[in-house]
Amino acid sequence: MNALASERQRIVARPGPGPCPVIETKRLVLRPHRRNDAEAIAQSLGDFQVARMLARVPAPYDQQDALDWLTAQTSGLTPDWTFAVTTGDDVHIGCVGIELRHGQWHVGYWLNRFYWGKGFASEATYAAVERFFRRMPETTLHSGVFADNPGSLKVQEKIGFQITGCAQVYALARNAMVAHIETRLTAADLRRPH
């Protein structure tokens, strides 16, 4: 068996959380992404103030970038959950992702800048993580924020993430190494934001 086949078998053998569900909160609906979300994603991530806070998002970001990303997210080939964060009228305002990278589960999220400061990121991230822990209660989730993003760190602290260290991470949009505060969360530490 070659190394690629062995790795594929190892990934398949590892239990995952199952299909990405639909979650309703007080103000939001989190659902799997659809290809027609591309325009809204491109508008949100085309804003450098959003893109600069994300490690793997290029700048400029356009609709083809969104379509390429959506092809991978909607393929069903990974165990990851990638939620479209929507308002009640199905307007795409952001994303919460829980993905398996290098054998560890990682949480990431972003919102269109016009929805910052309203508690939507905490509400959406808590809902996604809480549902994930129902399916995978023994898992430790990893995340982090750039050191110049105190709002995102506040989101994580509200729901129970603990700081574990600091590293340098390459930010594609900034084309630079940036200080990154590393965090982690277990099911026992999860708290509902208020």
C-alpha positions as CSV (number, residue, x, y, z in Angstrom):
1,M,0.0,0.0,0.0
2,N,1.5,3.4,-0.9
3,A,1.7,6.3,1.5
4,L,-1.3,8.2,0.0
5,A,-3.6,5.2,0.2
6,S,-2.5,4.6,3.8
7,E,-3.2,8.2,4.7
8,R,-6.6,8.0,3.0
9,Q,-7.4,4.8,4.9
10,R,-6.4,6.5,8.2
11,I,-8.6,9.5,7.5
12,V,-11.6,7.3,6.6
13,A,-11.1,5.1,9.7
14,R,-11.2,8.1,12.0
15,P,-14.8,8.9,13.1
16,G,-16.1,12.3,12.2
17,P,-19.0,14.4,13.3
18,G,-21.2,13.3,10.4
19,P,-22.9,15.6,7.8
20,C,-23.0,19.3,8.5
21,P,-26.3,20.0,10.1
22,V,-28.7,23.0,10.0
23,I,-28.7,24.9,13.4
24,E,-31.2,27.6,14.3
25,T,-30.4,30.1,17.1
26,K,-32.3,33.0,18.4
27,R,-31.3,35.3,15.6
28,L,-29.4,33.1,13.0
29,V,-29.6,30.1,10.9
30,L,-26.4,28.1,10.3
31,R,-26.5,25.9,7.3
32,P,-24.2,24.1,4.9
33,H,-22.9,26.3,2.1
34,R,-24.3,26.4,-1.4
35,R,-22.6,27.5,-4.6
36,N,-24.9,30.5,-4.8
37,D,-23.3,31.9,-1.7
38,A,-20.3,32.9,-3.8
39,E,-21.3,36.5,-4.4
40,A,-21.9,37.2,-0.7
41,I,-18.7,35.5,0.3
42,A,-16.7,37.5,-2.3
43,Q,-18.3,40.8,-1.0
44,S,-17.4,40.0,2.6
45,L,-13.9,38.7,2.0
46,G,-13.2,41.3,-0.6
47,D,-13.2,43.8,2.4
48,F,-9.5,44.0,3.5
49,Q,-10.6,44.7,7.1
50,V,-12.1,41.1,7.1
51,A,-9.5,39.4,5.0
52,R,-6.5,40.7,7.0
53,M,-7.7,38.9,10.1
54,L,-7.7,35.5,8.4
55,A,-4.6,33.4,7.7
56,R,-5.5,31.7,4.4
57,V,-7.6,34.4,2.6
58,P,-5.8,36.2,-0.3
59,A,-6.3,39.9,-1.0
60,P,-7.8,40.9,-3.3
61,Y,-10.5,38.3,-3.0
62,D,-13.1,37.8,-5.8
63,Q,-16.0,35.7,-6.8
64,Q,-13.8,33.1,-8.5
65,D,-11.9,32.6,-5.2
66,A,-15.2,32.1,-3.5
67,L,-16.4,29.5,-6.1
68,D,-13.1,27.6,-5.8
69,W,-13.4,27.5,-2.0
70,L,-17.1,26.5,-2.3
71,T,-16.2,23.6,-4.7
72,A,-14.1,22.1,-1.9
73,Q,-16.5,22.8,0.9
74,T,-19.5,21.3,-0.9
75,S,-17.8,18.3,-2.3
76,G,-18.5,16.0,0.7
77,L,-14.9,14.7,0.6
78,T,-13.9,16.0,4.0
79,P,-15.3,15.4,7.5
80,D,-15.3,19.2,8.0
81,W,-18.3,21.3,8.9
82,T,-18.5,24.7,7.2
83,F,-21.5,26.7,8.1
84,A,-22.9,29.6,6.3
85,V,-24.1,32.1,8.9
86,T,-27.3,33.6,7.8
87,T,-30.0,35.9,9.1
88,G,-33.6,34.8,9.1
89,D,-34.1,35.8,5.5
90,D,-31.1,33.6,4.4
91,V,-28.7,36.5,3.9
92,H,-25.2,35.1,4.1
93,I,-23.3,37.2,6.6
94,G,-20.3,34.9,7.5
95,C,-18.9,31.5,8.2
96,V,-18.1,29.2,11.0
97,G,-15.8,26.3,10.1
98,I,-14.7,23.2,12.1
99,E,-12.1,21.4,10.2
100,L,-9.7,18.5,10.7
101,R,-6.1,19.7,10.0
102,H,-3.0,17.7,10.8
103,G,-5.0,15.4,13.0
104,Q,-6.5,18.1,15.2
105,W,-9.9,19.8,14.9
106,H,-9.8,23.6,14.4
107,V,-12.4,26.3,14.6
108,G,-12.4,29.4,12.5
109,Y,-15.0,32.1,11.8
110,W,-15.5,35.4,10.1
111,L,-18.4,37.9,9.6
112,N,-19.1,40.6,7.1
113,R,-17.8,43.8,8.7
114,F,-21.3,45.4,8.9
115,Y,-22.3,42.6,11.3
116,W,-19.4,43.1,13.7
117,G,-20.1,44.2,17.3
118,K,-23.6,42.7,17.5
119,G,-22.8,39.4,19.2
120,F,-23.5,37.4,16.0
121,A,-20.0,35.8,16.0
122,S,-20.3,34.5,19.6
123,E,-23.9,33.3,18.9
124,A,-22.9,31.4,15.7
125,T,-19.6,30.0,17.0
126,Y,-21.2,28.8,20.2
127,A,-24.0,27.1,18.3
128,A,-21.6,25.3,15.9
129,V,-19.2,24.2,18.6
130,E,-22.0,23.1,21.0
131,R,-23.5,20.9,18.3
132,F,-20.0,19.5,17.3
133,F,-19.4,18.6,20.9
134,R,-22.7,16.7,21.0
135,R,-21.3,14.5,18.3
136,M,-17.6,14.5,19.3
137,P,-17.6,15.1,23.1
138,E,-14.0,13.9,23.7
139,T,-12.5,16.2,21.1
140,T,-10.3,19.2,21.9
141,L,-10.9,22.1,19.6
142,H,-8.1,24.4,18.6
143,S,-8.3,28.0,17.3
144,G,-6.6,31.3,17.7
145,V,-6.6,34.9,16.7
146,F,-4.1,37.4,15.4
147,A,-2.8,39.5,18.3
148,D,-4.2,42.7,16.7
149,N,-7.7,41.2,16.7
150,P,-9.0,41.7,20.3
151,G,-12.7,41.4,19.2
152,S,-12.2,37.9,18.0
153,L,-10.3,36.9,21.2
154,K,-13.3,38.2,23.2
155,V,-15.6,36.0,21.1
156,Q,-13.5,33.0,22.0
157,E,-13.1,33.8,25.7
158,K,-16.9,34.3,26.0
159,I,-17.5,30.7,25.0
160,G,-14.7,29.2,27.1
161,F,-11.6,29.0,24.9
162,Q,-8.3,29.1,26.9
163,I,-5.1,30.8,25.7
164,T,-2.3,28.2,25.3
165,G,0.5,30.2,23.7
166,C,1.6,32.5,20.9
167,A,3.1,31.7,17.6
168,Q,4.0,33.5,14.3
169,V,1.5,32.6,11.5
170,Y,1.7,33.7,7.9
171,A,-1.2,35.9,6.9
172,L,-1.8,35.6,3.1
173,A,-3.8,38.9,2.8
174,R,-1.0,40.8,4.7
175,N,1.8,38.9,3.0
176,A,3.6,38.8,6.4
177,M,4.2,36.8,9.5
178,V,1.8,37.9,12.3
179,A,1.7,37.2,16.0
180,H,-1.1,34.6,16.6
181,I,-2.6,33.9,20.0
182,E,-3.3,30.1,20.2
183,T,-6.4,28.8,22.0
184,R,-8.2,25.6,22.7
185,L,-11.6,24.4,24.1
186,T,-13.0,21.2,25.5
187,A,-16.6,20.3,25.9
188,A,-16.2,20.7,29.7
189,D,-15.1,24.3,29.3
190,L,-17.8,25.4,26.8
191,R,-19.9,28.3,28.1
192,R,-23.0,29.9,26.5
193,P,-22.3,33.6,25.8
194,H,-24.5,36.2,27.4
